[in-house]
Each structure stands twice: as structure tokens, then as C-alpha cells.
């Protein structure tokens, strides 16, 4: 578009099976559902209207206001990746800005995510492998 600014994140997740036909999906989610909330946008089951992928993975998105807090408990048998697309957040004691990521592996922990900018946009990945 000549008028609208677009911010793309290209994400690659390997499938749980080989020789599957490639697929591409696109969907616009209601931003109000991810406002100060973790919204499931991708899953292996298509649960809750999320985009479906061939993997035991879930991707959540949130648009977090300044001083708002979200809590998320990890499981020891999963791996997590948090990616900041826009703004600045604090995850427990770690401050992350746009472009930063955080990995959690083999650990059960309560994540406390606090918005530090007026509006911060981030993705949380929950992965089996």
C-alpha cells in the first residue's frame, strides 16, 4: 500500500510429519480480543477459530497497554519463545524491546508480562519441540 504502513513477521515452524503439501493461511483477528489479553491465533487443532498448522504448537498474540500485566504459566515439557513485534515489555525481570525475543526451555515458571510502552505487541509461542 502507498498509504498504510505494514509490519510483517515471517515465522517458520517445521511440521510434525514429512511430505505434507505446503499451505498458507491468512486471517484478520479482532484486535479487541487481544487487547490486554493473550489470544490464541495459531494451533495444531484450529481451536477457537485459530489458524491451523501441522504441529503441536500454539501461538498467542497480545496488544498490551502500559502498566497492564498478563500472567502465563509454562509447562516443563514444552518450549516457549516470546517475540516482541512493537513496543517494550518486561517479562519477570527482563526488559524486551521491539525485535527482542526470549526463550524458555525445560522450566515451569510463571511469566509476568507488563506493558512498558503505550501499546506493545508481542507473540508467545508454545512448542513441543
MMTF fields as JSON, N, C-alpha, C and O atoms, coordinates in Angstrom:
{
  "mmtfVersion": "1.0.0",
  "mmtfProducer": "UNKNOWN",
  "numBonds": 515,
  "numAtoms": 516,
  "numGroups": 129,
  "numChains": 1,
  "numModels": 1,
  "chainsPerModel": [1],
  "groupsPerChain": [129],
  "chainIdList": ["A"],
  "bondAtomList": [4, 2, 8, 6, 12, 10, 16, 14, 20, 18, 24, 22, 28, 26, 32, 30, 36, 34, 40, 38, 44, 42, 48, 46, 52, 50, 56, 54, 60, 58, 64, 62, 68, 66, 72, 70, 76, 74, 80, 78, 84, 82, 88, 86, 92, 90, 96, 94, 100, 98, 104, 102, 108, 106, 112, 110, 116, 114, 120, 118, 124, 122, 128, 126, 132, 130, 136, 134, 140, 138, 144, 142, 148, 146, 152, 150, 156, 154, 160, 158, 164, 162, 168, 166, 172, 170, 176, 174, 180, 178, 184, 182, 188, 186, 192, 190, 196, 194, 200, 198, 204, 202, 208, 206, 212, 210, 216, 214, 220, 218, 224, 222, 228, 226, 232, 230, 236, 234, 240, 238, 244, 242, 248, 246, 252, 250, 256, 254, 260, 258, 264, 262, 268, 266, 272, 270, 276, 274, 280, 278, 284, 282, 288, 286, 292, 290, 296, 294, 300, 298, 304, 302, 308, 306, 312, 310, 316, 314, 320, 318, 324, 322, 328, 326, 332, 330, 336, 334, 340, 338, 344, 342, 348, 346, 352, 350, 356, 354, 360, 358, 364, 362, 368, 366, 372, 370, 376, 374, 380, 378, 384, 382, 388, 386, 392, 390, 396, 394, 400, 398, 404, 402, 408, 406, 412, 410, 416, 414, 420, 418, 424, 422, 428, 426, 432, 430, 436, 434, 440, 438, 444, 442, 448, 446, 452, 450, 456, 454, 460, 458, 464, 462, 468, 466, 472, 470, 476, 474, 480, 478, 484, 482, 488, 486, 492, 490, 496, 494, 500, 498, 504, 502, 508, 506, 512, 510],
  "bondOrderList": [1, 1, 1, 1, 1, 1, 1, 1, 1, 1, 1, 1, 1, 1, 1, 1, 1, 1, 1, 1, 1, 1, 1, 1, 1, 1, 1, 1, 1, 1, 1, 1, 1, 1, 1, 1, 1, 1, 1, 1, 1, 1, 1, 1, 1, 1, 1, 1, 1, 1, 1, 1, 1, 1, 1, 1, 1, 1, 1, 1, 1, 1, 1, 1, 1, 1, 1, 1, 1, 1, 1, 1, 1, 1, 1, 1, 1, 1, 1, 1, 1, 1, 1, 1, 1, 1, 1, 1, 1, 1, 1, 1, 1, 1, 1, 1, 1, 1, 1, 1, 1, 1, 1, 1, 1, 1, 1, 1, 1, 1, 1, 1, 1, 1, 1, 1, 1, 1, 1, 1, 1, 1, 1, 1, 1, 1, 1, 1],
  "groupList": [{"groupName": "UNK", "atomNameList": ["N", "CA", "C", "O"], "elementList": ["N", "C", "C", "O"], "formalChargeList": [0, 0, 0, 0], "bondAtomList": [1, 0, 2, 1, 3, 2], "bondOrderList": [1, 1, 2], "singleLetterCode": "X", "chemCompType": "L-PEPTIDE LINKING"}],
  "groupTypeList": [0, 0, 0, 0, 0, 0, 0, 0, 0, 0, 0, 0, 0, 0, 0, 0, 0, 0, 0, 0, 0, 0, 0, 0, 0, 0, 0, 0, 0, 0, 0, 0, 0, 0, 0, 0, 0, 0, 0, 0, 0, 0, 0, 0, 0, 0, 0, 0, 0, 0, 0, 0, 0, 0, 0, 0, 0, 0, 0, 0, 0, 0, 0, 0, 0, 0, 0, 0, 0, 0, 0, 0, 0, 0, 0, 0, 0, 0, 0, 0, 0, 0, 0, 0, 0, 0, 0, 0, 0, 0, 0, 0, 0, 0, 0, 0, 0, 0, 0, 0, 0, 0, 0, 0, 0, 0, 0, 0, 0, 0, 0, 0, 0, 0, 0, 0, 0, 0, 0, 0, 0, 0, 0, 0, 0, 0, 0, 0, 0],
  "groupIdList": [1, 2, 3, 4, 5, 6, 7, 8, 9, 10, 11, 12, 13, 14, 15, 16, 17, 18, 19, 20, 21, 22, 23, 24, 25, 26, 27, 28, 29, 30, 31, 32, 33, 34, 35, 36, 37, 38, 39, 40, 41, 42, 43, 44, 45, 46, 47, 48, 49, 50, 51, 52, 53, 54, 55, 56, 57, 58, 59, 60, 61, 62, 63, 64, 65, 66, 67, 68, 69, 70, 71, 72, 73, 74, 75, 76, 77, 78, 79, 80, 81, 82, 83, 84, 85, 86, 87, 88, 89, 90, 91, 92, 93, 94, 95, 96, 97, 98, 99, 100, 101, 102, 103, 104, 105, 106, 107, 108, 109, 110, 111, 112, 113, 114, 115, 116, 117, 118, 119, 120, 121, 122, 123, 124, 125, 126, 127, 128, 129],
  "secStructList": [7, 7, 1, 1, 7, 7, 7, 7, 7, 7, 7, 7, 7, 7, 7, 1, 1, 1, 1, 7, 7, 7, 7, 7, 7, 7, 7, 7, 7, 7, 2, 2, 2, 2, 5, 6, 1, 7, 3, 3, 3, 3, 3, 1, 1, 7, 4, 4, 4, 7, 3, 3, 7, 1, 1, 1, 3, 3, 3, 3, 3, 3, 3, 3, 3, 5, 6, 7, 3, 3, 3, 3, 3, 7, 7, 6, 6, 1, 3, 3, 3, 3, 3, 3, 3, 3, 1, 3, 3, 3, 3, 6, 6, 3, 3, 3, 3, 6, 6, 7, 3, 3, 3, 3, 3, 1, 7, 7, 7, 3, 3, 3, 3, 3, 3, 7, 1, 1, 3, 3, 3, 3, 3, 3, 3, 3, 3, 7, 7],
  "xCoordList": [0.837, 0.0, 0.877, 1.919, 0.451, 1.151, 0.779, 1.47, -0.292, -0.794, -0.635, -0.408, -0.749, -0.75, 0.604, 1.208, 1.073, 2.302, 1.96, 0.993, 2.751, 2.526, 3.778, 4.896, 3.586, 4.69, 4.5, 3.567, 5.381, 5.278, 6.291, 7.426, 5.884, 6.788, 6.629, 5.524, 7.717, 7.656, 8.121, 9.221, 7.275, 7.529, 7.52, 6.601, 8.552, 8.644, 8.63, 9.426, 7.723, 7.657, 7.621, 6.771, 8.547, 8.587, 7.363, 6.883, 6.869, 5.699, 6.093, 7.268, 5.094, 5.369, 5.484, 5.949, 5.063, 5.16, 5.88, 5.883, 6.487, 7.147, 6.208, 5.206, 6.542, 5.85, 4.4, 3.569, 4.102, 2.78, 2.782, 3.821, 1.649, 1.567, 1.724, 1.139, 2.511, 2.65, 1.3, 0.44, 1.133, -0.1, 0.199, 1.208, -0.688, -0.565, -1.955, -2.924, -2.041, -3.314, -3.112, -2.015, -4.187, -4.161, -5.514, -6.548, -5.506, -6.762, -6.575, -5.519, -7.578, -7.541, -8.302, -9.484, -7.614, -8.225, -8.716, -8.124, -9.785, -10.343, -9.337, -9.093, -8.767, -7.732, -8.252, -7.476, -9.544, -10.085, -9.972, -9.918, -9.936, -9.817, -8.407, -8.217, -7.411, -6.025, -5.568, -4.425, -6.468, -6.139, -6.064, -7.073, -4.868, -4.601, -5.022, -5.478, -4.856, -5.248, -4.362, -3.897, -4.121, -3.43, -4.48, -5.312, -4.442, -5.395, -4.706, -3.669, -5.277, -4.739, -5.013, -6.169, -3.936, -4.111, -3.687, -4.111, -2.849, -2.402, -2.351, -1.898, -2.829, -2.751, -2.76, -3.051, -2.441, -2.457, -3.853, -4.033, -4.852, -6.229, -7.187, -8.297, -6.775, -7.681, -8.672, -9.668, -8.381, -9.247, -9.597, -8.746, -10.861, -11.318, -11.172, -11.076, -11.156, -11.016, -9.576, -9.331, -8.615, -7.206, -6.823, -7.472, -5.761, -5.232, -4.638, -4.032, -4.805, -4.35, -3.017, -2.81, -2.11, -0.84, -0.638, -1.247, 0.215, 0.519, 1.673, 2.774, 1.398, 2.413, 1.746, 0.714, 2.348, 1.871, 2.435, 3.401, 1.817, 2.286, 1.097, 0.046, 1.287, 0.284, 0.998, 2.098, 0.362, 0.902, -0.192, -1.318, 0.176, -0.727, -0.219, 0.985, -1.14, -0.759, -1.451, -2.573, -0.751, -1.336, -0.909, 0.211, -1.816, -1.512, -1.723, -2.849, -0.615, -0.635, -0.42, 0.541, -1.322, -1.203, -0.137, 0.225, 0.347, 1.317, 0.736, -0.415, 1.564, 1.241, 0.233, -0.11, -0.253, -1.119, -0.236, 0.886, -0.759, 0.016, -0.767, -1.963, -0.068, -0.611, 0.244, 1.46, -0.385, 0.345, 0.125, -0.973, 1.183, 1.12, 2.042, 3.211, 1.513, 2.323, 2.811, 2.023, 4.122, 4.715, 4.666, 4.506, 4.806, 4.887, 6.309, 6.947, 6.799, 8.177, 8.435, 9.564, 7.415, 7.621, 7.429, 7.347, 7.356, 7.221, 8.308, 8.929, 8.523, 9.475, 8.68, 7.632, 9.182, 8.46, 9.398, 10.596, 8.821, 9.539, 8.597, 7.446, 9.084, 8.31, 9.014, 10.208, 8.294, 8.855, 8.112, 6.889, 8.851, 8.248, 8.237, 9.29, 7.049, 6.902, 6.962, 7.514, 6.39, 6.318, 6.272, 5.643, 6.931, 6.869, 7.927, 8.968, 7.632, 8.567, 7.763, 6.759, 8.217, 7.568, 8.624, 9.821, 8.149, 9.028, 8.467, 7.302, 9.302, 8.914, 9.694, 10.913, 8.955, 9.57, 10.569, 10.119, 11.857, 12.796, 13.501, 14.357, 13.152, 13.829, 13.053, 11.872, 13.699, 13.069, 13.361, 14.514, 12.306, 12.426, 11.808, 10.743, 12.494, 12.01, 11.703, 12.014, 11.089, 10.747, 11.951, 13.051, 11.723, 12.777, 13.429, 14.11, 13.236, 13.835, 12.993, 11.781, 13.658, 12.986, 13.506, 14.582, 12.736, 13.086, 12.724, 11.618, 13.652, 13.44, 13.335, 14.073, 12.408, 12.252, 12.167, 11.366, 12.996, 13.056, 13.263, 14.047, 12.552, 12.701, 12.514, 13.265, 11.51, 11.301, 9.811, 9.107, 9.361, 7.99, 8.091, 8.674, 7.514, 7.657, 6.398, 5.707, 6.115, 5.022, 5.605, 6.451, 5.154, 5.589, 4.683, 3.458, 5.296, 4.569, 5.006, 6.148, 4.092, 4.4, 3.714, 2.493, 4.519, 3.995, 4.301, 5.427, 3.303, 3.497, 4.261, 3.907, 5.317, 6.109, 5.89, 6.128, 5.442, 5.125, 3.612, 2.851, 3.194, 1.764, 1.008, -0.033, 1.534, 0.967, 2.13, 2.996, 2.153, 3.18, 2.493, 1.445, 3.085, 2.519, 3.548, 4.696, 3.132, 4.071, 3.374, 2.151, 4.198, 3.734, 4.362, 5.523, 3.589, 4.089, 3.868, 2.739, 4.964, 4.925, 5.062, 5.936, 4.207, 4.306, 4.543, 3.697, 5.712, 6.148, 6.484, 7.021, 6.166, 6.521, 8.025, 8.688, 8.552, 9.978, 10.621, 11.815],
  "yCoordList": [-1.184, 0.0, 1.241, 1.281, 2.24, 3.518, 4.361, 5.329, 4.006, 4.821, 4.191, 4.903, 2.878, 2.203, 1.573, 0.948, 1.74, 1.097, -0.321, -0.54, -1.28, -2.686, -3.233, -2.918, -4.041, -4.666, -6.176, -6.721, -6.853, -8.302, -9.02, -8.567, -10.126, -11.07, -12.384, -12.919, -12.897, -14.181, -15.246, -15.165, -16.246, -17.267, -18.636, -18.969, -19.417, -20.769, -21.765, -21.655, -22.735, -23.817, -25.116, -25.297, -26.018, -27.298, -28.139, -28.109, -28.885, -29.74, -30.974, -31.334, -31.618, -32.835, -34.062, -35.113, -33.936, -35.022, -34.501, -33.301, -35.419, -35.041, -35.249, -35.956, -34.627, -34.774, -34.29, -34.796, -33.323, -32.699, -31.601, -30.996, -31.343, -30.251, -28.915, -28.713, -28.013, -26.695, -25.983, -26.208, -25.128, -24.368, -22.985, -22.751, -22.089, -20.707, -20.244, -20.424, -19.656, -19.12, -17.682, -17.265, -16.963, -15.566, -15.251, -15.676, -14.502, -14.178, -12.896, -12.672, -12.075, -10.874, -11.164, -11.508, -11.022, -11.264, -9.941, -8.889, -10.005, -8.836, -8.355, -9.047, -7.191, -6.667, -6.473, -6.53, -6.248, -6.052, -7.336, -7.275, -8.503, -9.777, -10.015, -10.802, -9.338, -9.491, -8.283, -8.233, -7.31, -6.124, -6.482, -6.83, -6.396, -6.765, -8.202, -8.514, -9.066, -10.471, -11.288, -10.773, -12.549, -13.458, -14.163, -14.905, -13.934, -14.539, -15.636, -15.401, -16.838, -17.945, -17.67, -17.605, -17.507, -17.193, -18.345, -18.404, -19.275, -20.429, -21.636, -21.537, -22.792, -24.022, -25.241, -25.141, -26.373, -27.622, -28.169, -29.116, -27.579, -28.074, -27.082, -27.454, -25.837, -24.81, -24.338, -23.686, -24.676, -24.354, -22.866, -22.003, -22.591, -21.231, -20.3, -19.084, -20.87, -20.042, -19.678, -18.832, -20.315, -20.055, -20.692, -21.627, -20.167, -20.782, -22.131, -22.277, -23.111, -24.47, -24.765, -24.433, -25.402, -25.865, -27.327, -27.837, -27.995, -29.413, -29.522, -29.951, -29.127, -29.19, -29.013, -28.352, -29.611, -29.431, -28.104, -28.066, -27.028, -25.687, -24.754, -24.944, -23.755, -22.71, -21.369, -21.21, -20.41, -19.06, -18.116, -18.12, -17.313, -16.325, -14.933, -14.72, -13.994, -12.608, -11.722, -11.993, -10.646, -9.675, -8.265, -8.037, -7.34, -5.912, -5.397, -5.305, -5.066, -4.767, -3.276, -2.686, -2.681, -1.268, -1.089, -2.029, 0.134, 0.474, 0.175, 0.498, -0.451, -0.795, -1.937, -2.307, -2.507, -3.686, -4.928, -4.957, -5.951, -7.16, -8.385, -8.503, -9.304, -10.616, -11.674, -11.519, -12.744, -13.849, -15.104, -15.346, -15.899, -17.135, -18.149, -17.861, -19.338, -20.383, -21.366, -21.916, -21.578, -22.518, -23.934, -24.128, -24.92, -26.332, -26.814, -26.377, -27.698, -28.165, -28.938, -28.94, -29.596, -30.431, -29.676, -30.298, -28.345, -27.548, -26.491, -26.16, -25.972, -24.878, -23.635, -23.723, -22.482, -21.228, -20.204, -20.165, -19.392, -18.275, -17.085, -17.179, -15.968, -14.742, -13.751, -13.502, -13.18, -12.251, -10.925, -10.883, -9.847, -8.515, -7.934, -7.774, -7.621, -7.034, -5.512, -4.865, -4.948, -3.486, -3.105, -3.793, -2.018, -1.51, -2.107, -2.584, -2.068, -2.55, -3.193, -2.643, -4.366, -5.086, -5.537, -5.547, -5.907, -6.534, -7.911, -8.05, -8.932, -10.312, -10.725, -10.892, -10.887, -11.07, -9.93, -8.791, -10.137, -9.028, -8.592, -7.709, -9.199, -8.945, -7.926, -8.133, -6.829, -5.831, -6.177, -6.385, -6.238, -6.58, -5.468, -4.944, -5.115, -4.1, -4.741, -5.911, -3.97, -4.462, -5.156, -4.606, -6.378, -7.173, -8.156, -9.08, -7.978, -8.882, -10.139, -10.126, -11.228, -12.484, -13.073, -12.708, -13.985, -14.636, -16.102, -16.44, -16.978, -18.421, -19.014, -18.634, -19.949, -20.682, -22.157, -22.554, -22.974, -24.396, -25.206, -24.823, -26.329, -27.253, -26.57, -26.811, -25.724, -24.975, -24.691, -24.349, -24.838, -24.436, -23.126, -23.061, -22.1, -20.768, -19.951, -20.179, -19.021, -18.083, -16.863, -16.167, -16.603, -15.414, -14.253, -14.361, -13.161, -11.928, -10.931, -10.472, -10.598, -9.704, -8.371, -8.303, -7.311, -5.976, -5.045, -5.013, -4.292, -3.312, -2.099, -1.528, -1.701, -0.535, 0.644, 1.79, 0.38, 1.435, 1.626, 0.823, 2.69, 2.984, 1.766, 1.395, 1.146, -0.094, -0.984, -0.553, -2.201, -3.174, -4.381, -4.819, -4.912, -6.05, -7.173, -6.99, -8.342, -9.461, -10.777, -10.897, -11.764, -13.122, -14.056, -13.891, -15.034, -16.08, -17.424, -17.79, -18.158, -19.471, -20.54, -20.459, -21.541, -22.73, -23.902, -24.218, -24.551, -25.56, -26.873, -26.877, -27.974, -29.28, -29.52, -30.039, -29.154, -29.377, -28.133, -28.133],
  "zCoordList": [0.0, 0.0, 0.0, 0.655, -0.731, -0.726, 0.491, 0.806, 1.168, 2.27, 3.653, 4.632, 3.743, 5.036, 5.326, 4.454, 6.552, 6.996, 7.425, 8.155, 6.973, 7.298, 7.964, 7.557, 8.975, 9.695, 9.605, 10.195, 8.869, 8.698, 9.573, 9.724, 10.141, 10.779, 10.027, 9.931, 9.499, 8.811, 9.787, 10.333, 10.005, 11.015, 10.338, 9.59, 10.613, 10.062, 11.218, 12.151, 11.151, 12.124, 11.33, 10.459, 11.636, 10.93, 11.285, 12.418, 10.306, 10.527, 11.33, 11.399, 11.938, 12.702, 11.797, 12.237, 10.536, 9.556, 8.32, 8.047, 7.58, 6.335, 5.153, 5.258, 4.034, 2.75, 2.76, 2.006, 3.604, 3.578, 2.526, 2.264, 1.931, 0.967, 1.699, 2.764, 1.129, 1.756, 1.795, 0.944, 2.79, 2.881, 3.403, 4.067, 3.093, 3.518, 3.928, 3.19, 5.091, 5.553, 6.013, 6.383, 5.974, 6.391, 6.991, 6.474, 8.084, 8.74, 9.532, 10.124, 9.54, 10.366, 11.656, 11.63, 12.771, 14.077, 14.653, 14.412, 15.403, 16.072, 17.123, 18.112, 16.912, 17.807, 19.235, 20.188, 19.384, 20.73, 21.562, 22.79, 20.892, 21.618, 22.145, 23.072, 21.56, 22.03, 22.853, 23.308, 23.04, 23.814, 25.292, 25.905, 25.862, 27.263, 27.568, 28.668, 26.57, 26.674, 25.744, 24.728, 26.076, 25.161, 24.309, 24.832, 23.006, 22.075, 21.287, 20.668, 21.306, 20.514, 19.037, 18.619, 18.237, 16.818, 15.914, 14.76, 16.418, 15.633, 16.564, 17.704, 16.055, 16.856, 15.939, 14.747, 16.514, 15.769, 15.546, 14.781, 16.212, 16.11, 15.46, 15.079, 15.331, 14.821, 15.871, 15.559, 17.119, 18.258, 18.312, 18.097, 18.603, 18.817, 17.626, 17.789, 16.426, 15.236, 14.906, 14.045, 15.589, 15.298, 13.957, 13.488, 13.359, 12.138, 12.502, 13.564, 11.637, 11.936, 11.254, 10.086, 12.017, 11.452, 11.808, 12.749, 11.055, 11.294, 12.291, 11.946, 13.522, 14.565, 15.917, 16.035, 16.938, 18.308, 18.802, 19.563, 18.358, 18.682, 18.841, 18.229, 19.668, 19.84, 19.773, 20.302, 19.118, 19.074, 19.561, 19.063, 20.545, 21.124, 20.762, 20.617, 20.62, 20.37, 21.385, 21.814, 21.764, 22.69, 22.305, 21.849, 22.497, 22.426, 23.847, 24.336, 24.49, 25.92, 26.166, 25.674, 26.93, 27.303, 28.384, 29.091, 28.487, 29.524, 30.901, 31.194, 31.742, 33.136, 33.274, 34.397, 32.168, 32.255, 32.376, 31.871, 33.051, 33.308, 32.866, 33.13, 32.183, 31.844, 32.523, 32.632, 32.975, 33.585, 32.755, 32.254, 32.614, 31.845, 32.507, 32.763, 32.783, 33.41, 32.357, 31.588, 32.336, 31.385, 31.952, 33.157, 31.064, 31.445, 31.184, 30.227, 32.017, 31.904, 30.612, 30.12, 30.05, 28.858, 27.536, 26.477, 27.592, 26.371, 26.323, 27.333, 25.127, 24.927, 24.562, 23.922, 24.97, 24.749, 24.119, 24.4, 23.274, 22.684, 22.73, 22.302, 23.248, 23.273, 22.354, 22.521, 21.385, 20.403, 20.477, 20.344, 20.689, 20.743, 19.331, 18.714, 18.823, 17.49, 17.556, 16.667, 18.615, 18.727, 20.201, 21.005, 20.551, 21.912, 22.816, 22.363, 24.119, 25.131, 26.255, 26.706, 26.703, 27.796, 28.795, 28.507, 29.97, 30.951, 31.246, 31.617, 31.078, 31.373, 32.612, 32.575, 33.718, 35.032, 35.225, 35.347, 35.262, 35.474, 34.19, 34.228, 33.052, 31.773, 30.938, 30.659, 30.535, 29.679, 28.222, 27.844, 27.406, 25.987, 25.142, 25.468, 24.048, 23.11, 21.769, 21.546, 20.874, 19.529, 18.899, 18.861, 18.403, 17.783, 18.732, 18.287, 20.04, 21.031, 21.195, 20.977, 21.583, 21.87, 23.166, 23.64, 23.734, 24.99, 24.875, 24.455, 25.247, 25.163, 26.565, 27.474, 26.719, 27.981, 27.631, 26.784, 28.284, 27.957, 29.234, 30.102, 29.341, 30.476, 31.822, 32.767, 31.892, 33.122, 33.301, 32.351, 34.519, 34.838, 35.609, 36.691, 35.029, 35.615, 35.335, 34.342, 36.2, 35.99, 35.288, 35.848, 34.061, 33.342, 33.716, 33.672, 34.077, 34.358, 33.292, 33.291, 32.385, 31.268, 31.532, 31.665, 31.606, 31.88, 30.714, 30.218, 30.28, 29.219, 29.728, 30.759, 29.004, 29.395, 28.452, 28.833, 27.233, 26.27, 26.212, 26.752, 25.556, 25.418, 24.892, 25.433, 23.836, 23.278, 22.852, 22.09, 23.332, 22.949, 22.334, 22.809, 21.283, 20.557, 20.612, 20.208, 21.116, 21.198, 20.894, 20.974, 20.543, 20.281, 21.304, 21.679, 21.751, 22.652, 21.977, 21.653, 21.768, 21.13, 22.186, 23.05, 22.124, 22.981, 22.037, 21.2, 22.18, 21.21, 21.908, 23.016, 21.259, 21.784, 21.591, 22.489, 20.448, 20.152, 19.653, 19.354]
}
